[in-house]
């Protein structure tokens, strides 16, 4: 790994950390954002789309995940394989 790639990664992490820690905690959504930033910078392929992961739980479940509460699984549409709206 060359110096400029390392510098780029450190810069990504630093800017992400400043934003993520504004409220004093790191949420699941913020952790996934970091993965989405680092994987391409490191040349690593992702087997999933970060947007799909963030969109799949119902909004009330994202809040529950962020707060460490129990999550209710959304009903899945058999045609699309995605949660029903």
PDB file of N, CA, C and O in Angstrom:
ATOM      1  N   UNK A   1       0.862  -1.170   0.000  1.00  0.00           N
ATOM      2  CA  UNK A   1       0.000   0.000   0.000  1.00  0.00           C
ATOM      3  C   UNK A   1       0.908   1.233   0.000  1.00  0.00           C
ATOM      4  O   UNK A   1       1.815   1.344   0.825  1.00  0.00           O
ATOM      5  N   UNK A   2       0.662   2.138  -0.912  1.00  0.00           N
ATOM      6  CA  UNK A   2       1.531   3.297  -0.998  1.00  0.00           C
ATOM      7  C   UNK A   2       1.122   4.402  -0.021  1.00  0.00           C
ATOM      8  O   UNK A   2       0.035   4.368   0.557  1.00  0.00           O
ATOM      9  N   UNK A   3       1.994   5.358   0.146  1.00  0.00           N
ATOM     10  CA  UNK A   3       1.805   6.442   1.108  1.00  0.00           C
ATOM     11  C   UNK A   3       0.526   7.223   0.836  1.00  0.00           C
ATOM     12  O   UNK A   3      -0.186   7.575   1.776  1.00  0.00           O
ATOM     13  N   UNK A   4       0.223   7.497  -0.411  1.00  0.00           N
ATOM     14  CA  UNK A   4      -0.955   8.312  -0.735  1.00  0.00           C
ATOM     15  C   UNK A   4      -2.260   7.573  -0.438  1.00  0.00           C
ATOM     16  O   UNK A   4      -3.245   8.191  -0.035  1.00  0.00           O
ATOM     17  N   UNK A   5      -2.269   6.266  -0.634  1.00  0.00           N
ATOM     18  CA  UNK A   5      -3.463   5.481  -0.299  1.00  0.00           C
ATOM     19  C   UNK A   5      -3.682   5.490   1.210  1.00  0.00           C
ATOM     20  O   UNK A   5      -4.810   5.649   1.677  1.00  0.00           O
ATOM     21  N   UNK A   6      -2.606   5.319   1.968  1.00  0.00           N
ATOM     22  CA  UNK A   6      -2.703   5.357   3.430  1.00  0.00           C
ATOM     23  C   UNK A   6      -3.197   6.719   3.886  1.00  0.00           C
ATOM     24  O   UNK A   6      -4.069   6.810   4.751  1.00  0.00           O
ATOM     25  N   UNK A   7      -2.651   7.765   3.317  1.00  0.00           N
ATOM     26  CA  UNK A   7      -3.078   9.122   3.660  1.00  0.00           C
ATOM     27  C   UNK A   7      -4.546   9.339   3.325  1.00  0.00           C
ATOM     28  O   UNK A   7      -5.270   9.977   4.089  1.00  0.00           O
ATOM     29  N   UNK A   8      -4.986   8.819   2.201  1.00  0.00           N
ATOM     30  CA  UNK A   8      -6.381   8.926   1.791  1.00  0.00           C
ATOM     31  C   UNK A   8      -7.302   8.202   2.780  1.00  0.00           C
ATOM     32  O   UNK A   8      -8.356   8.723   3.146  1.00  0.00           O
ATOM     33  N   UNK A   9      -6.901   7.009   3.206  1.00  0.00           N
ATOM     34  CA  UNK A   9      -7.708   6.230   4.148  1.00  0.00           C
ATOM     35  C   UNK A   9      -7.774   6.925   5.506  1.00  0.00           C
ATOM     36  O   UNK A   9      -8.841   6.994   6.116  1.00  0.00           O
ATOM     37  N   UNK A  10      -6.661   7.430   5.971  1.00  0.00           N
ATOM     38  CA  UNK A  10      -6.643   8.162   7.241  1.00  0.00           C
ATOM     39  C   UNK A  10      -7.546   9.383   7.151  1.00  0.00           C
ATOM     40  O   UNK A  10      -8.260   9.699   8.103  1.00  0.00           O
ATOM     41  N   UNK A  11      -7.521  10.057   6.036  1.00  0.00           N
ATOM     42  CA  UNK A  11      -8.378  11.222   5.828  1.00  0.00           C
ATOM     43  C   UNK A  11      -9.856  10.832   5.836  1.00  0.00           C
ATOM     44  O   UNK A  11     -10.673  11.521   6.446  1.00  0.00           O
ATOM     45  N   UNK A  12     -10.206   9.730   5.162  1.00  0.00           N
ATOM     46  CA  UNK A  12     -11.590   9.241   5.157  1.00  0.00           C
ATOM     47  C   UNK A  12     -12.068   8.940   6.576  1.00  0.00           C
ATOM     48  O   UNK A  12     -13.153   9.357   6.982  1.00  0.00           O
ATOM     49  N   UNK A  13     -11.236   8.204   7.326  1.00  0.00           N
ATOM     50  CA  UNK A  13     -11.617   7.828   8.687  1.00  0.00           C
ATOM     51  C   UNK A  13     -11.743   9.061   9.568  1.00  0.00           C
ATOM     52  O   UNK A  13     -12.677   9.162  10.364  1.00  0.00           O
ATOM     53  N   UNK A  14     -10.828   9.984   9.437  1.00  0.00           N
ATOM     54  CA  UNK A  14     -10.857  11.195  10.257  1.00  0.00           C
ATOM     55  C   UNK A  14     -12.106  12.026  10.005  1.00  0.00           C
ATOM     56  O   UNK A  14     -12.754  12.473  10.952  1.00  0.00           O
ATOM     57  N   UNK A  15     -12.450  12.236   8.737  1.00  0.00           N
ATOM     58  CA  UNK A  15     -13.640  13.039   8.435  1.00  0.00           C
ATOM     59  C   UNK A  15     -14.909  12.304   8.847  1.00  0.00           C
ATOM     60  O   UNK A  15     -15.854  12.924   9.333  1.00  0.00           O
ATOM     61  N   UNK A  16     -14.939  10.965   8.653  1.00  0.00           N
ATOM     62  CA  UNK A  16     -16.098  10.181   9.081  1.00  0.00           C
ATOM     63  C   UNK A  16     -16.240  10.247  10.597  1.00  0.00           C
ATOM     64  O   UNK A  16     -17.347  10.421  11.105  1.00  0.00           O
ATOM     65  N   UNK A  17     -15.127  10.110  11.329  1.00  0.00           N
ATOM     66  CA  UNK A  17     -15.174  10.098  12.783  1.00  0.00           C
ATOM     67  C   UNK A  17     -15.663  11.430  13.342  1.00  0.00           C
ATOM     68  O   UNK A  17     -16.435  11.456  14.300  1.00  0.00           O
ATOM     69  N   UNK A  18     -15.224  12.517  12.755  1.00  0.00           N
ATOM     70  CA  UNK A  18     -15.670  13.831  13.213  1.00  0.00           C
ATOM     71  C   UNK A  18     -17.180  13.963  13.088  1.00  0.00           C
ATOM     72  O   UNK A  18     -17.837  14.506  13.976  1.00  0.00           O
ATOM     73  N   UNK A  19     -17.726  13.468  11.986  1.00  0.00           N
ATOM     74  CA  UNK A  19     -19.178  13.535  11.765  1.00  0.00           C
ATOM     75  C   UNK A  19     -19.916  12.540  12.659  1.00  0.00           C
ATOM     76  O   UNK A  19     -20.931  12.880  13.268  1.00  0.00           O
ATOM     77  N   UNK A  20     -19.405  11.318  12.736  1.00  0.00           N
ATOM     78  CA  UNK A  20     -20.095  10.254  13.480  1.00  0.00           C
ATOM     79  C   UNK A  20     -20.122  10.519  14.981  1.00  0.00           C
ATOM     80  O   UNK A  20     -21.078  10.139  15.656  1.00  0.00           O
ATOM     81  N   UNK A  21     -19.103  11.156  15.504  1.00  0.00           N
ATOM     82  CA  UNK A  21     -19.022  11.363  16.949  1.00  0.00           C
ATOM     83  C   UNK A  21     -19.603  12.698  17.413  1.00  0.00           C
ATOM     84  O   UNK A  21     -19.440  13.067  18.576  1.00  0.00           O
ATOM     85  N   UNK A  22     -20.272  13.420  16.528  1.00  0.00           N
ATOM     86  CA  UNK A  22     -20.885  14.686  16.929  1.00  0.00           C
ATOM     87  C   UNK A  22     -21.861  14.504  18.091  1.00  0.00           C
ATOM     88  O   UNK A  22     -21.941  15.352  18.980  1.00  0.00           O
ATOM     89  N   UNK A  23     -22.606  13.387  18.078  1.00  0.00           N
ATOM     90  CA  UNK A  23     -23.571  13.136  19.147  1.00  0.00           C
ATOM     91  C   UNK A  23     -23.013  12.240  20.250  1.00  0.00           C
ATOM     92  O   UNK A  23     -23.740  11.878  21.174  1.00  0.00           O
ATOM     93  N   UNK A  24     -21.736  11.880  20.166  1.00  0.00           N
ATOM     94  CA  UNK A  24     -21.092  11.097  21.208  1.00  0.00           C
ATOM     95  C   UNK A  24     -21.269   9.591  21.095  1.00  0.00           C
ATOM     96  O   UNK A  24     -20.853   8.857  21.992  1.00  0.00           O
ATOM     97  N   UNK A  25     -21.876   9.115  20.014  1.00  0.00           N
ATOM     98  CA  UNK A  25     -22.043   7.672  19.832  1.00  0.00           C
ATOM     99  C   UNK A  25     -21.966   7.339  18.349  1.00  0.00           C
ATOM    100  O   UNK A  25     -22.196   8.187  17.487  1.00  0.00           O
ATOM    101  N   UNK A  26     -21.638   6.088  18.078  1.00  0.00           N
ATOM    102  CA  UNK A  26     -21.585   5.602  16.692  1.00  0.00           C
ATOM    103  C   UNK A  26     -22.732   4.622  16.507  1.00  0.00           C
ATOM    104  O   UNK A  26     -22.822   3.618  17.212  1.00  0.00           O
ATOM    105  N   UNK A  27     -23.599   4.917  15.562  1.00  0.00           N
ATOM    106  CA  UNK A  27     -24.760   4.072  15.302  1.00  0.00           C
ATOM    107  C   UNK A  27     -24.426   3.027  14.240  1.00  0.00           C
ATOM    108  O   UNK A  27     -23.388   3.095  13.582  1.00  0.00           O
ATOM    109  N   UNK A  28     -25.324   2.067  14.092  1.00  0.00           N
ATOM    110  CA  UNK A  28     -25.155   1.044  13.060  1.00  0.00           C
ATOM    111  C   UNK A  28     -25.088   1.694  11.679  1.00  0.00           C
ATOM    112  O   UNK A  28     -24.261   1.314  10.850  1.00  0.00           O
ATOM    113  N   UNK A  29     -25.943   2.654  11.440  1.00  0.00           N
ATOM    114  CA  UNK A  29     -25.956   3.357  10.153  1.00  0.00           C
ATOM    115  C   UNK A  29     -24.595   4.007   9.894  1.00  0.00           C
ATOM    116  O   UNK A  29     -24.071   3.923   8.784  1.00  0.00           O
ATOM    117  N   UNK A  30     -24.030   4.644  10.899  1.00  0.00           N
ATOM    118  CA  UNK A  30     -22.732   5.305  10.729  1.00  0.00           C
ATOM    119  C   UNK A  30     -21.616   4.283  10.502  1.00  0.00           C
ATOM    120  O   UNK A  30     -20.704   4.531   9.713  1.00  0.00           O
ATOM    121  N   UNK A  31     -21.679   3.147  11.180  1.00  0.00           N
ATOM    122  CA  UNK A  31     -20.668   2.105  10.984  1.00  0.00           C
ATOM    123  C   UNK A  31     -20.739   1.556   9.562  1.00  0.00           C
ATOM    124  O   UNK A  31     -19.709   1.302   8.937  1.00  0.00           O
ATOM    125  N   UNK A  32     -21.960   1.372   9.051  1.00  0.00           N
ATOM    126  CA  UNK A  32     -22.107   0.899   7.671  1.00  0.00           C
ATOM    127  C   UNK A  32     -21.607   1.936   6.670  1.00  0.00           C
ATOM    128  O   UNK A  32     -21.056   1.582   5.628  1.00  0.00           O
ATOM    129  N   UNK A  33     -21.797   3.202   6.984  1.00  0.00           N
ATOM    130  CA  UNK A  33     -21.268   4.257   6.112  1.00  0.00           C
ATOM    131  C   UNK A  33     -19.746   4.167   6.035  1.00  0.00           C
ATOM    132  O   UNK A  33     -19.165   4.343   4.964  1.00  0.00           O
ATOM    133  N   UNK A  34     -19.097   3.893   7.172  1.00  0.00           N
ATOM    134  CA  UNK A  34     -17.643   3.770   7.181  1.00  0.00           C
ATOM    135  C   UNK A  34     -17.202   2.591   6.319  1.00  0.00           C
ATOM    136  O   UNK A  34     -16.243   2.702   5.555  1.00  0.00           O
ATOM    137  N   UNK A  35     -17.897   1.469   6.440  1.00  0.00           N
ATOM    138  CA  UNK A  35     -17.572   0.304   5.607  1.00  0.00           C
ATOM    139  C   UNK A  35     -17.714   0.665   4.130  1.00  0.00           C
ATOM    140  O   UNK A  35     -16.877   0.296   3.307  1.00  0.00           O
ATOM    141  N   UNK A  36     -18.786   1.392   3.806  1.00  0.00           N
ATOM    142  CA  UNK A  36     -19.013   1.806   2.428  1.00  0.00           C
ATOM    143  C   UNK A  36     -17.949   2.751   1.904  1.00  0.00           C
ATOM    144  O   UNK A  36     -17.690   2.782   0.700  1.00  0.00           O
ATOM    145  N   UNK A  37     -17.330   3.517   2.781  1.00  0.00           N
ATOM    146  CA  UNK A  37     -16.241   4.410   2.375  1.00  0.00           C
ATOM    147  C   UNK A  37     -14.910   3.672   2.248  1.00  0.00           C
ATOM    148  O   UNK A  37     -14.144   3.911   1.314  1.00  0.00           O
ATOM    149  N   UNK A  38     -14.646   2.776   3.193  1.00  0.00           N
ATOM    150  CA  UNK A  38     -13.340   2.123   3.227  1.00  0.00           C
ATOM    151  C   UNK A  38     -13.166   1.016   2.184  1.00  0.00           C
ATOM    152  O   UNK A  38     -12.085   0.866   1.615  1.00  0.00           O
ATOM    153  N   UNK A  39     -14.212   0.253   1.933  1.00  0.00           N
ATOM    154  CA  UNK A  39     -14.080  -0.877   1.006  1.00  0.00           C
ATOM    155  C   UNK A  39     -13.544  -0.441  -0.360  1.00  0.00           C
ATOM    156  O   UNK A  39     -12.568  -1.022  -0.833  1.00  0.00           O
ATOM    157  N   UNK A  40     -14.143   0.553  -1.004  1.00  0.00           N
ATOM    158  CA  UNK A  40     -13.596   0.959  -2.308  1.00  0.00           C
ATOM    159  C   UNK A  40     -12.190   1.555  -2.205  1.00  0.00           C
ATOM    160  O   UNK A  40     -11.359   1.362  -3.093  1.00  0.00           O
ATOM    161  N   UNK A  41     -11.933   2.281  -1.111  1.00  0.00           N
ATOM    162  CA  UNK A  41     -10.608   2.883  -0.949  1.00  0.00           C
ATOM    163  C   UNK A  41      -9.525   1.816  -0.810  1.00  0.00           C
ATOM    164  O   UNK A  41      -8.379   2.025  -1.209  1.00  0.00           O
ATOM    165  N   UNK A  42      -9.904   0.660  -0.235  1.00  0.00           N
ATOM    166  CA  UNK A  42      -8.961  -0.440  -0.072  1.00  0.00           C
ATOM    167  C   UNK A  42      -8.986  -1.407  -1.255  1.00  0.00           C
ATOM    168  O   UNK A  42      -8.196  -2.350  -1.310  1.00  0.00           O
ATOM    169  N   UNK A  43      -9.888  -1.169  -2.193  1.00  0.00           N
ATOM    170  CA  UNK A  43     -10.011  -2.043  -3.351  1.00  0.00           C
ATOM    171  C   UNK A  43     -10.710  -3.355  -3.034  1.00  0.00           C
ATOM    172  O   UNK A  43     -10.484  -4.362  -3.704  1.00  0.00           O
ATOM    173  N   UNK A  44     -11.559  -3.343  -2.013  1.00  0.00           N
ATOM    174  CA  UNK A  44     -12.276  -4.551  -1.611  1.00  0.00           C
ATOM    175  C   UNK A  44     -13.692  -4.532  -2.172  1.00  0.00           C
ATOM    176  O   UNK A  44     -14.407  -3.542  -2.018  1.00  0.00           O
ATOM    177  N   UNK A  45     -14.099  -5.617  -2.819  1.00  0.00           N
ATOM    178  CA  UNK A  45     -15.479  -5.678  -3.320  1.00  0.00           C
ATOM    179  C   UNK A  45     -16.452  -5.964  -2.172  1.00  0.00           C
ATOM    180  O   UNK A  45     -16.132  -6.724  -1.258  1.00  0.00           O
ATOM    181  N   UNK A  46     -17.620  -5.365  -2.222  1.00  0.00           N
ATOM    182  CA  UNK A  46     -18.676  -5.649  -1.250  1.00  0.00           C
ATOM    183  C   UNK A  46     -19.676  -6.595  -1.901  1.00  0.00           C
ATOM    184  O   UNK A  46     -20.019  -6.435  -3.073  1.00  0.00           O
ATOM    185  N   UNK A  47     -20.142  -7.577  -1.143  1.00  0.00           N
ATOM    186  CA  UNK A  47     -21.139  -8.507  -1.658  1.00  0.00           C
ATOM    187  C   UNK A  47     -22.552  -7.974  -1.474  1.00  0.00           C
ATOM    188  O   UNK A  47     -23.518  -8.683  -1.754  1.00  0.00           O
ATOM    189  N   UNK A  48     -22.684  -6.759  -1.016  1.00  0.00           N
ATOM    190  CA  UNK A  48     -23.984  -6.145  -0.784  1.00  0.00           C
ATOM    191  C   UNK A  48     -23.860  -4.651  -1.007  1.00  0.00           C
ATOM    192  O   UNK A  48     -22.766  -4.087  -0.978  1.00  0.00           O
ATOM    193  N   UNK A  49     -24.981  -4.035  -1.225  1.00  0.00           N
ATOM    194  CA  UNK A  49     -25.012  -2.582  -1.375  1.00  0.00           C
ATOM    195  C   UNK A  49     -25.361  -1.979  -0.019  1.00  0.00           C
ATOM    196  O   UNK A  49     -26.328  -2.396   0.619  1.00  0.00           O
ATOM    197  N   UNK A  50     -24.589  -1.018   0.412  1.00  0.00           N
ATOM    198  CA  UNK A  50     -24.851  -0.377   1.702  1.00  0.00           C
ATOM    199  C   UNK A  50     -26.255   0.213   1.720  1.00  0.00           C
ATOM    200  O   UNK A  50     -26.946   0.126   2.736  1.00  0.00           O
ATOM    201  N   UNK A  51     -26.687   0.809   0.617  1.00  0.00           N
ATOM    202  CA  UNK A  51     -28.028   1.408   0.556  1.00  0.00           C
ATOM    203  C   UNK A  51     -29.098   0.348   0.784  1.00  0.00           C
ATOM    204  O   UNK A  51     -30.095   0.626   1.449  1.00  0.00           O
ATOM    205  N   UNK A  52     -28.919  -0.866   0.247  1.00  0.00           N
ATOM    206  CA  UNK A  52     -29.888  -1.938   0.464  1.00  0.00           C
ATOM    207  C   UNK A  52     -29.983  -2.309   1.934  1.00  0.00           C
ATOM    208  O   UNK A  52     -31.075  -2.532   2.457  1.00  0.00           O
ATOM    209  N   UNK A  53     -28.844  -2.375   2.595  1.00  0.00           N
ATOM    210  CA  UNK A  53     -28.835  -2.722   4.018  1.00  0.00           C
ATOM    211  C   UNK A  53     -29.532  -1.644   4.825  1.00  0.00           C
ATOM    212  O   UNK A  53     -30.302  -1.940   5.738  1.00  0.00           O
ATOM    213  N   UNK A  54     -29.262  -0.399   4.488  1.00  0.00           N
ATOM    214  CA  UNK A  54     -29.865   0.698   5.241  1.00  0.00           C
ATOM    215  C   UNK A  54     -31.348   0.839   4.952  1.00  0.00           C
ATOM    216  O   UNK A  54     -32.100   1.279   5.822  1.00  0.00           O
ATOM    217  N   UNK A  55     -31.793   0.477   3.749  1.00  0.00           N
ATOM    218  CA  UNK A  55     -33.201   0.612   3.391  1.00  0.00           C
ATOM    219  C   UNK A  55     -34.036  -0.570   3.853  1.00  0.00           C
ATOM    220  O   UNK A  55     -35.245  -0.424   4.037  1.00  0.00           O
ATOM    221  N   UNK A  56     -33.428  -1.742   4.048  1.00  0.00           N
ATOM    222  CA  UNK A  56     -34.225  -2.929   4.305  1.00  0.00           C
ATOM    223  C   UNK A  56     -34.991  -2.911   5.615  1.00  0.00           C
ATOM    224  O   UNK A  56     -36.160  -3.295   5.604  1.00  0.00           O
ATOM    225  N   UNK A  57     -34.426  -2.497   6.746  1.00  0.00           N
ATOM    226  CA  UNK A  57     -35.258  -2.451   7.946  1.00  0.00           C
ATOM    227  C   UNK A  57     -36.262  -1.304   7.866  1.00  0.00           C
ATOM    228  O   UNK A  57     -36.011  -0.276   7.236  1.00  0.00           O
ATOM    229  N   UNK A  58     -37.396  -1.506   8.515  1.00  0.00           N
ATOM    230  CA  UNK A  58     -38.384  -0.438   8.591  1.00  0.00           C
ATOM    231  C   UNK A  58     -37.782   0.715   9.395  1.00  0.00           C
ATOM    232  O   UNK A  58     -36.934   0.482  10.257  1.00  0.00           O
ATOM    233  N   UNK A  59     -38.203   1.951   9.129  1.00  0.00           N
ATOM    234  CA  UNK A  59     -37.622   3.102   9.835  1.00  0.00           C
ATOM    235  C   UNK A  59     -37.676   2.974  11.358  1.00  0.00           C
ATOM    236  O   UNK A  59     -36.732   3.364  12.045  1.00  0.00           O
ATOM    237  N   UNK A  60     -38.773   2.430  11.890  1.00  0.00           N
ATOM    238  CA  UNK A  60     -38.851   2.287  13.345  1.00  0.00           C
ATOM    239  C   UNK A  60     -37.821   1.279  13.859  1.00  0.00           C
ATOM    240  O   UNK A  60     -37.366   1.371  14.999  1.00  0.00           O
ATOM    241  N   UNK A  61     -37.458   0.313  13.003  1.00  0.00           N
ATOM    242  CA  UNK A  61     -36.447  -0.654  13.409  1.00  0.00           C
ATOM    243  C   UNK A  61     -35.044  -0.058  13.360  1.00  0.00           C
ATOM    244  O   UNK A  61     -34.197  -0.418  14.177  1.00  0.00           O
ATOM    245  N   UNK A  62     -34.784   0.844  12.419  1.00  0.00           N
ATOM    246  CA  UNK A  62     -33.485   1.514  12.405  1.00  0.00           C
ATOM    247  C   UNK A  62     -33.283   2.297  13.690  1.00  0.00           C
ATOM    248  O   UNK A  62     -32.199   2.285  14.273  1.00  0.00           O
ATOM    249  N   UNK A  63     -34.337   2.979  14.129  1.00  0.00           N
ATOM    250  CA  UNK A  63     -34.245   3.724  15.384  1.00  0.00           C
ATOM    251  C   UNK A  63     -34.005   2.754  16.543  1.00  0.00           C
ATOM    252  O   UNK A  63     -33.214   3.046  17.441  1.00  0.00           O
ATOM    253  N   UNK A  64     -34.681   1.603  16.529  1.00  0.00           N
ATOM    254  CA  UNK A  64     -34.510   0.608  17.587  1.00  0.00           C
ATOM    255  C   UNK A  64     -33.088   0.056  17.582  1.00  0.00           C
ATOM    256  O   UNK A  64     -32.483  -0.119  18.640  1.00  0.00           O
ATOM    257  N   UNK A  65     -32.556  -0.217  16.392  1.00  0.00           N
ATOM    258  CA  UNK A  65     -31.187  -0.721  16.284  1.00  0.00           C
ATOM    259  C   UNK A  65     -30.219   0.301  16.854  1.00  0.00           C
ATOM    260  O   UNK A  65     -29.323  -0.045  17.624  1.00  0.00           O
ATOM    261  N   UNK A  66     -30.402   1.577  16.471  1.00  0.00           N
ATOM    262  CA  UNK A  66     -29.519   2.629  16.950  1.00  0.00           C
ATOM    263  C   UNK A  66     -29.588   2.777  18.465  1.00  0.00           C
ATOM    264  O   UNK A  66     -28.597   3.148  19.094  1.00  0.00           O
ATOM    265  N   UNK A  67     -30.748   2.491  19.061  1.00  0.00           N
ATOM    266  CA  UNK A  67     -30.923   2.641  20.502  1.00  0.00           C
ATOM    267  C   UNK A  67     -30.693   1.341  21.257  1.00  0.00           C
ATOM    268  O   UNK A  67     -30.799   1.320  22.483  1.00  0.00           O
ATOM    269  N   UNK A  68     -30.378   0.251  20.552  1.00  0.00           N
ATOM    270  CA  UNK A  68     -30.118  -1.021  21.191  1.00  0.00           C
ATOM    271  C   UNK A  68     -31.367  -1.749  21.666  1.00  0.00           C
ATOM    272  O   UNK A  68     -31.285  -2.578  22.571  1.00  0.00           O
ATOM    273  N   UNK A  69     -32.518  -1.458  21.076  1.00  0.00           N
ATOM    274  CA  UNK A  69     -33.771  -2.101  21.464  1.00  0.00           C
ATOM    275  C   UNK A  69     -34.058  -3.291  20.558  1.00  0.00           C
ATOM    276  O   UNK A  69     -33.380  -3.499  19.552  1.00  0.00           O
ATOM    277  N   UNK A  70     -35.093  -4.086  20.935  1.00  0.00           N
ATOM    278  CA  UNK A  70     -35.494  -5.230  20.114  1.00  0.00           C
ATOM    279  C   UNK A  70     -36.052  -4.752  18.781  1.00  0.00           C
ATOM    280  O   UNK A  70     -36.654  -3.683  18.684  1.00  0.00           O
ATOM    281  N   UNK A  71     -35.837  -5.569  17.763  1.00  0.00           N
ATOM    282  CA  UNK A  71     -36.251  -5.232  16.403  1.00  0.00           C
ATOM    283  C   UNK A  71     -37.344  -6.186  15.952  1.00  0.00           C
ATOM    284  O   UNK A  71     -37.269  -7.390  16.196  1.00  0.00           O
ATOM    285  N   UNK A  72     -38.363  -5.638  15.291  1.00  0.00           N
ATOM    286  CA  UNK A  72     -39.429  -6.440  14.700  1.00  0.00           C
ATOM    287  C   UNK A  72     -39.097  -6.614  13.231  1.00  0.00           C
ATOM    288  O   UNK A  72     -38.906  -5.630  12.515  1.00  0.00           O
ATOM    289  N   UNK A  73     -39.025  -7.854  12.776  1.00  0.00           N
ATOM    290  CA  UNK A  73     -38.678  -8.122  11.380  1.00  0.00           C
ATOM    291  C   UNK A  73     -39.801  -7.656  10.456  1.00  0.00           C
ATOM    292  O   UNK A  73     -40.971  -7.929  10.726  1.00  0.00           O
ATOM    293  N   UNK A  74     -39.466  -6.962   9.375  1.00  0.00           N
ATOM    294  CA  UNK A  74     -40.497  -6.514   8.439  1.00  0.00           C
ATOM    295  C   UNK A  74     -41.051  -7.686   7.622  1.00  0.00           C
ATOM    296  O   UNK A  74     -40.376  -8.698   7.430  1.00  0.00           O
ATOM    297  N   UNK A  75     -42.273  -7.532   7.152  1.00  0.00           N
ATOM    298  CA  UNK A  75     -42.875  -8.546   6.287  1.00  0.00           C
ATOM    299  C   UNK A  75     -42.250  -8.410   4.900  1.00  0.00           C
ATOM    300  O   UNK A  75     -42.155  -7.307   4.362  1.00  0.00           O
ATOM    301  N   UNK A  76     -41.825  -9.536   4.325  1.00  0.00           N
ATOM    302  CA  UNK A  76     -41.136  -9.536   3.037  1.00  0.00           C
ATOM    303  C   UNK A  76     -42.120  -9.819   1.906  1.00  0.00           C
ATOM    304  O   UNK A  76     -42.928 -10.745   1.973  1.00  0.00           O
ATOM    305  N   UNK A  77     -42.026  -8.993   0.866  1.00  0.00           N
ATOM    306  CA  UNK A  77     -42.848  -9.185  -0.339  1.00  0.00           C
ATOM    307  C   UNK A  77     -42.229 -10.340  -1.126  1.00  0.00           C
ATOM    308  O   UNK A  77     -41.069 -10.257  -1.528  1.00  0.00           O
ATOM    309  N   UNK A  78     -42.997 -11.429  -1.352  1.00  0.00           N
ATOM    310  CA  UNK A  78     -42.422 -12.592  -2.055  1.00  0.00           C
ATOM    311  C   UNK A  78     -42.031 -12.296  -3.502  1.00  0.00           C
ATOM    312  O   UNK A  78     -41.152 -12.965  -4.045  1.00  0.00           O
ATOM    313  N   UNK A  79     -42.660 -11.316  -4.132  1.00  0.00           N
ATOM    314  CA  UNK A  79     -42.334 -10.999  -5.534  1.00  0.00           C
ATOM    315  C   UNK A  79     -40.997 -10.286  -5.662  1.00  0.00           C
ATOM    316  O   UNK A  79     -40.205 -10.593  -6.553  1.00  0.00           O
ATOM    317  N   UNK A  80     -40.748  -9.330  -4.767  1.00  0.00           N
ATOM    318  CA  UNK A  80     -39.532  -8.537  -4.879  1.00  0.00           C
ATOM    319  C   UNK A  80     -38.421  -9.003  -3.944  1.00  0.00           C
ATOM    320  O   UNK A  80     -37.246  -8.720  -4.177  1.00  0.00           O
ATOM    321  N   UNK A  81     -38.796  -9.718  -2.886  1.00  0.00           N
ATOM    322  CA  UNK A  81     -37.804 -10.134  -1.907  1.00  0.00           C
ATOM    323  C   UNK A  81     -37.391  -9.010  -0.978  1.00  0.00           C
ATOM    324  O   UNK A  81     -36.455  -9.156  -0.192  1.00  0.00           O
ATOM    325  N   UNK A  82     -38.097  -7.879  -1.071  1.00  0.00           N
ATOM    326  CA  UNK A  82     -37.809  -6.719  -0.234  1.00  0.00           C
ATOM    327  C   UNK A  82     -38.925  -6.533   0.776  1.00  0.00           C
ATOM    328  O   UNK A  82     -40.027  -7.051   0.593  1.00  0.00           O
ATOM    329  N   UNK A  83     -38.643  -5.792   1.847  1.00  0.00           N
ATOM    330  CA  UNK A  83     -39.690  -5.534   2.838  1.00  0.00           C
ATOM    331  C   UNK A  83     -40.880  -4.800   2.213  1.00  0.00           C
ATOM    332  O   UNK A  83     -40.706  -3.934   1.356  1.00  0.00           O
ATOM    333  N   UNK A  84     -42.073  -5.152   2.646  1.00  0.00           N
ATOM    334  CA  UNK A  84     -43.269  -4.465   2.157  1.00  0.00           C
ATOM    335  C   UNK A  84     -43.310  -3.062   2.728  1.00  0.00           C
ATOM    336  O   UNK A  84     -42.921  -2.829   3.872  1.00  0.00           O
ATOM    337  N   UNK A  85     -43.787  -2.130   1.914  1.00  0.00           N
ATOM    338  CA  UNK A  85     -43.869  -0.731   2.349  1.00  0.00           C
ATOM    339  C   UNK A  85     -45.058  -0.503   3.247  1.00  0.00           C
ATOM    340  O   UNK A  85     -45.280   0.617   3.705  1.00  0.00           O
TER     341      UNK A  85
END
